[in-house]
Structure formats: C-alpha cells, structure tokens
C-alpha cells in the first residue's frame, strides 16, 4: 500500500478496489471465514471515507493452520510487507 508523507489516501480510483480483490482472492483460496471492516467497508452502508489500508476480521482456530495458509498465499502474490 505505500507510506504516507507523500502518498495520497487510497480510493477506488487509486487501487483500493484492487487491494480488496487481491485480499478476497487469497482469503477465498485458503477457505477462510472473514469480514471486510474499517473504512473500506463503509460504502456498503452508503458512506465514503478515504483510507490507506484494507481491514479484515478472519476467523481462526488454535491449530487449524489458517494463519500460515494466508501468509503463504500473500507471499505468493508478493503482498506488501511480505504478508506480515
């Protein structure tokens, strides 16, 4: 996603939709149960707000390996921060 100081906030025209699509693809491929939340979810409720990130809530169990599968998929698509 980029750092602030010189970058502008993400909007649908500057890449937020692509970031959401990429994240949803990874989460779907891993079989994760998830929900989009934060500023990127506001348009669903009829509100717009600039945001620089995409937030998800992901359901995991203590030993289901979901986190490891998600991190591995993020690394495959070369996600920012290496999927961390």
Helices and strands as residue ranges (DSSP letters): G 12-14, H 16-30, E 33-37, G 38-45, E 55-59, H 66-76, G 80-83
